[in-house]
């Protein structure tokens, strides 16, 4: 066992920041938040979702499902961006591989933590997913494909740490295939729902893949910058060039998502189709307008795109700030995506005036604490990874 670990764990490289009291204090604080969130989730299991969460029969998916989507989307994006180098051979992207693959693992595990409390009985899902598979269910495929994806990513990371890059690239390719399949299937979970006009259509699987890469670019830039700040290292020219390439790719993806979003609105509002039109109006000037304009548009797209253009992808600190804004905005995108598809009731087109035109939903304290625990758990994994793997020794790829 020691010999195996010696091959995986780097033997050189020291971290200045990870030895500090502040570093340990942050880990302890995030650990406390994680434990409190888990306690709230366990409490919800005992008292029942209907008493702990703000979801209803009409709005069954809430904040926690949105957080799960955010984590798995980000994980898939990290996998895709990291694979550009060590799987598909673009040398510029080589230095980001190790930390990006580790972050892909950390984010999807954090997503699993959140969704475990959202589905109320995770043990039953884990058991029946194996002994009673339903091949016609998108939910079954989602669990199976993401499980395979996590397996391949773990093997890939171990091989990268051991320096076996050729075999790691093969596992990375399998991770890419399973990740894209799982992620497009997740988009199909939304897109194949005929009764949810806002989601329904072929747009969702494509949007999920493209937005995943956008999310992955923002996460790669921010956490590489943060990792080097924590470690007290000076970034090499190769890694800086790699992050500049990631920023340029991210800028292109911001434009693509703006294009997608614009035409989604045009198609959804032309002719005022029932269900879709009300959903888009809720985003433009309704109860979700603040989320849309300040969260999705400003933080998620415009600010990071403008920063990349303004600094010509050269100032890493500025791009890290833009990437942090983008990550926050992307979380708002996931929240809006999940909620908007549900808040327009199915009886709107019948002109029934005695029932609400927009269904209410507000996250409860239980939902907020479980969601926060997902983020703090991801933060713990990131910081422990920086310590355990010596900052991933990125330039040694």
C-alpha positions in Angstrom: 0.0 0.0 0.0 2.8 2.4 0.9 4.5 1.7 -2.4 1.3 2.4 -4.3 0.7 5.7 -2.4 4.4 6.7 -3.1 3.7 6.5 -6.8 0.5 8.6 -6.6 1.6 11.2 -4.0 4.3 13.7 -5.2 7.5 13.5 -3.2 8.7 17.1 -4.0 7.3 20.5 -3.7 6.2 22.4 -0.6 3.3 24.6 0.2 3.8 27.7 2.3 0.2 28.7 2.6 -1.1 25.3 3.6 1.0 25.2 6.7 -0.5 28.5 8.1 -3.0 28.8 10.9 -5.3 30.7 8.6 -5.4 27.8 6.1 -6.2 25.3 8.9 -8.8 27.7 10.4 -10.6 28.0 7.0 -10.7 24.3 6.7 -12.2 23.9 10.2 -14.8 26.6 9.6 -15.9 25.0 6.3 -15.9 21.6 8.1 -18.3 23.0 10.7 -20.6 24.4 8.0 -20.5 21.0 6.2 -21.4 19.1 9.4 -24.3 21.6 10.2 -25.6 21.2 6.6 -25.5 17.4 6.8 -27.3 17.6 10.2 -30.1 19.6 8.6 -30.3 17.1 5.7 -30.5 14.2 8.1 -33.2 16.0 10.1 -35.1 16.5 6.9 -35.0 12.8 6.2 -36.6 12.1 9.6 -39.3 14.7 9.6 -40.1 14.4 5.9 -39.4 16.6 2.9 -42.9 18.1 3.0 -42.1 19.6 6.4 -38.5 20.6 5.8 -38.3 21.8 2.2 -40.2 24.5 0.3 -41.0 22.2 -2.6 -44.5 21.2 -3.4 -46.4 18.8 -5.6 -46.6 21.6 -8.3 -42.9 22.7 -7.8 -41.1 19.5 -6.8 -37.6 20.7 -7.7 -36.0 23.6 -5.8 -32.7 25.0 -4.6 -31.0 21.7 -3.9 -31.7 20.3 -7.3 -30.4 23.5 -8.8 -27.2 23.1 -6.7 -26.8 19.5 -7.9 -27.2 20.6 -11.6 -24.6 23.4 -10.9 -22.0 21.0 -9.5 -22.4 18.3 -12.1 -22.4 20.9 -14.9 -19.2 22.4 -13.5 -17.6 18.9 -13.1 -18.3 18.0 -16.7 -17.0 21.3 -17.9 -13.8 20.8 -16.0 -13.4 17.3 -17.5 -13.9 18.7 -21.1 -11.5 21.6 -20.7 -8.8 19.5 -19.1 -9.2 16.8 -21.8 -8.2 19.3 -24.5 -4.6 19.0 -23.5 -3.8 15.5 -22.2 -6.5 13.6 -24.1 -6.6 15.5 -27.5 -3.0 16.6 -27.5 -3.2 20.4 -27.4 0.1 21.1 -25.6 -0.9 24.6 -24.4 -3.6 23.0 -22.1 -1.3 20.4 -20.5 -0.4 22.3 -17.3 -4.0 22.6 -16.1 -4.7 18.9 -16.3 -4.0 17.7 -12.8 -5.8 20.4 -10.8 -8.7 20.5 -13.2 -9.3 16.7 -13.0 -9.1 16.9 -9.2 -11.6 19.7 -9.2 -13.9 17.7 -11.5 -13.9 14.9 -8.9 -14.5 17.4 -6.0 -17.4 19.1 -7.7 -19.3 16.0 -8.7 -18.8 14.4 -5.2 -20.2 17.6 -3.7 -23.2 17.4 -6.1 -23.8 13.8 -4.9 -23.8 15.1 -1.3 -26.5 17.6 -2.0 -28.7 15.3 -4.2 -28.5 12.6 -1.5 -30.6 14.7 0.8 -32.8 16.0 -2.0 -34.1 12.5 -3.1 -35.0 11.7 0.5 -33.9 8.0 0.4 -30.5 7.7 -1.4 -29.9 4.2 -0.2 -33.0 2.9 -2.1 -31.8 4.6 -5.2 -28.3 3.1 -4.9 -29.7 -0.4 -4.4 -32.4 -0.4 -7.0 -30.2 1.3 -9.6 -28.3 -2.0 -9.6 -30.8 -4.7 -8.9 -33.7 -3.2 -10.8 -32.5 -1.1 -13.7 -35.0 0.8 -15.9 -33.3 1.3 -19.2 -36.1 3.6 -20.4 -35.6 6.0 -17.5 -33.4 9.1 -18.0 -33.0 9.3 -14.2 -31.6 5.7 -14.2 -29.2 6.6 -17.0 -28.1 9.7 -15.2 -27.1 7.8 -12.0 -25.4 5.1 -14.0 -23.5 7.4 -16.4 -22.4 9.8 -13.7 -21.2 6.8 -11.6 -19.1 5.6 -14.5 -17.8 9.1 -15.1 -16.7 9.5 -11.5 -14.9 6.1 -11.7 -13.0 7.0 -14.8 -12.0 10.4 -13.4 -10.6 8.9 -10.2 -8.5 6.4 -12.2 -7.4 9.2 -14.6 -6.3 11.4 -11.7 -4.3 8.6 -10.0 -2.6 7.8 -13.3 -1.7 11.5 -13.8 -0.2 11.7 -10.4 1.8 8.5 -11.1 3.1 10.1 -14.3 1.5 7.5 -16.6 0.1 10.1 -19.0 -0.6 7.9 -22.0 -2.9 5.5 -20.0 -4.4 8.5 -18.2 -5.3 10.0 -21.5 -7.2 6.8 -22.4 -9.1 6.9 -19.1 -9.6 10.6 -19.7 -11.2 9.8 -23.1 -13.6 7.3 -21.4 -14.3 10.0 -18.8 -15.1 12.5 -21.6 -17.4 10.0 -23.3 -19.3 9.1 -20.2 -19.4 12.7 -19.0 -20.8 14.0 -22.3 -23.3 11.1 -22.4 -24.4 11.8 -18.7 -24.6 15.5 -19.3 -26.6 15.4 -22.5 -28.9 12.9 -20.7 -29.3 15.4 -17.9 -30.4 18.0 -20.5 -32.8 15.4 -21.8 -34.3 15.0 -18.3 -35.5 18.6 -18.8 -35.9 18.7 -22.6 -38.2 15.6 -22.9 -40.8 16.9 -20.5 -43.7 17.7 -22.8 -45.7 19.3 -20.1 -43.0 21.9 -19.3 -43.0 24.2 -22.2 -40.0 26.2 -21.1 -37.8 23.2 -21.0 -39.2 21.1 -23.8 -37.3 20.7 -27.0 -33.8 19.7 -28.4 -32.2 22.9 -27.0 -31.5 21.6 -23.5 -28.9 18.8 -24.1 -26.9 21.1 -26.4 -27.2 24.0 -24.0 -26.0 21.9 -21.1 -22.9 20.8 -22.9 -21.9 24.3 -24.1 -22.6 25.9 -20.8 -20.7 23.2 -19.0 -17.5 24.1 -20.9 -18.2 27.8 -20.1 -18.5 26.9 -16.4 -15.4 24.8 -16.6 -13.3 27.6 -18.1 -14.3 30.0 -15.3 -13.6 27.4 -12.6 -10.2 26.5 -14.1 -9.0 30.1 -14.1 -10.3 31.0 -10.7 -9.1 27.9 -8.8 -5.7 27.8 -10.5 -5.2 31.5 -9.5 -6.4 30.7 -6.0 -4.3 27.6 -5.6 -1.1 29.5 -6.4 -2.1 32.3 -4.0 -2.6 29.7 -1.3 0.7 27.9 -2.1 2.7 31.1 -2.3 4.2 30.1 -5.6 5.0 32.1 -8.7 3.1 30.8 -11.7 5.3 29.5 -14.5 5.1 31.1 -18.0 3.7 27.8 -19.4 0.8 27.8 -16.9 0.1 31.4 -17.5 -0.1 30.8 -21.2 -2.4 27.9 -20.6 -4.8 30.0 -18.5 -4.7 32.7 -21.2 -5.8 30.1 -23.7 -8.6 28.9 -21.3 -9.7 32.5 -21.0 -9.9 32.9 -24.8 -11.9 29.7 -25.1 -14.2 31.0 -22.3 -14.7 34.3 -24.1 -15.8 32.4 -27.2 -18.2 30.3 -25.1 -19.7 33.5 -23.5 -20.6 34.7 -27.0 -22.1 31.3 -27.9 -24.2 31.3 -24.7 -25.4 34.9 -25.4 -26.3 33.8 -28.9 -28.2 30.7 -27.6 -30.0 32.8 -24.9 -31.0 35.5 -27.4 -32.6 33.1 -29.8 -34.2 31.0 -27.0 -36.0 34.2 -26.0 -37.0 35.1 -29.6 -38.4 31.7 -30.2 -40.1 31.5 -26.9 -41.8 34.9 -27.2 -42.7 35.0 -30.9 -46.5 34.4 -31.1 -46.8 34.3 -27.4 -46.9 30.4 -27.1 -48.7 29.4 -23.9 -46.4 28.4 -21.1 -43.2 29.6 -22.7 -44.2 33.2 -23.1 -45.2 33.5 -19.4 -41.9 31.9 -18.4 -39.8 34.3 -20.4 -41.8 37.3 -19.1 -41.1 36.1 -15.6 -37.4 36.4 -16.4 -37.5 39.7 -18.3 -39.7 41.8 -16.0 -41.3 39.4 -13.5 -40.3 37.9 -10.2 -37.0 36.5 -11.6 -36.0 39.7 -13.4 -33.3 40.6 -10.8 -31.9 37.1 -11.0 -31.8 37.2 -14.8 -30.4 40.7 -15.4 -28.0 41.0 -12.5 -27.1 37.4 -12.0 -27.3 35.6 -15.4 -26.5 38.5 -17.7 -24.3 40.8 -15.7 -22.3 38.5 -13.5 -22.6 35.3 -15.5 -21.8 36.6 -19.0 -21.1 40.3 -19.6 -18.7 41.2 -16.7 -16.3 38.2 -17.3 -16.5 38.6 -21.1 -15.7 42.4 -20.8 -12.8 41.7 -18.4 -11.2 39.2 -20.7 -11.4 41.6 -23.6 -10.2 44.6 -21.6 -7.1 42.8 -20.3 -6.6 40.9 -23.5 -6.5 37.7 -21.5 -3.2 38.8 -19.8 -4.0 39.9 -16.3 -4.7 36.8 -14.3 -5.9 38.6 -11.2 -8.5 40.5 -13.2 -9.6 37.3 -15.0 -9.9 35.5 -11.7 -12.2 38.2 -10.4 -14.3 37.9 -13.6 -14.3 34.1 -13.3 -15.5 34.4 -9.7 -18.4 36.6 -10.9 -19.1 34.1 -13.7 -19.3 31.2 -11.2 -21.8 33.1 -9.1 -23.8 34.1 -12.2 -23.8 30.5 -13.5 -25.2 29.3 -10.2 -28.1 31.8 -10.7 -28.5 30.4 -14.2 -29.0 26.9 -12.9 -31.4 28.1 -10.2 -33.5 30.1 -12.7 -33.4 27.2 -15.2 -34.8 24.7 -12.7 -37.5 27.0 -11.2 -38.8 28.8 -14.3 -39.7 25.5 -15.9 -42.0 24.7 -13.0 -43.6 28.0 -11.8 -45.9 28.4 -14.8 -48.9 26.2 -13.9 -50.4 23.8 -16.4 -53.9 25.4 -16.2 -52.7 28.8 -17.5 -54.0 28.2 -21.0 -57.5 27.3 -19.7 -58.0 30.9 -18.5 -58.7 29.8 -15.0 -58.5 33.0 -13.0 -59.1 31.6 -9.5 -55.7 29.9 -9.5 -52.2 31.6 -9.5 -50.6 32.4 -12.8 -47.2 31.9 -11.2 -46.7 29.2 -8.6 -44.8 30.2 -5.4 -41.6 28.8 -4.2 -39.1 29.9 -1.5 -36.1 27.9 -0.2 -36.3 26.9 3.4 -33.5 27.0 6.0 -32.9 23.3 5.5 -32.5 23.7 1.8 -30.0 26.6 2.2 -27.9 24.8 4.8 -27.7 21.6 2.7 -26.7 23.7 -0.3 -24.1 25.6 1.6 -22.7 22.4 2.9 -22.2 21.3 -0.7 -20.1 24.3 -1.4 -18.1 24.1 1.8 -17.4 20.4 1.3 -16.1 21.2 -2.2 -13.9 23.9 -0.6 -12.5 21.4 1.9 -11.7 19.0 -0.9 -10.0 21.7 -2.9 -7.8 22.9 0.0 -7.0 19.4 1.2 -6.1 18.5 -2.4 -3.7 21.5 -2.5 -2.0 20.2 0.7 -2.0 16.5 -0.1 -0.9 16.7 -3.7 1.5 19.6 -3.2 -0.5 22.0 -5.4 -0.7 19.2 -8.0 2.7 20.2 -9.3 1.0 21.5 -12.4 4.0 22.2 -14.5 5.3 18.7 -14.2 2.6 17.3 -16.4 
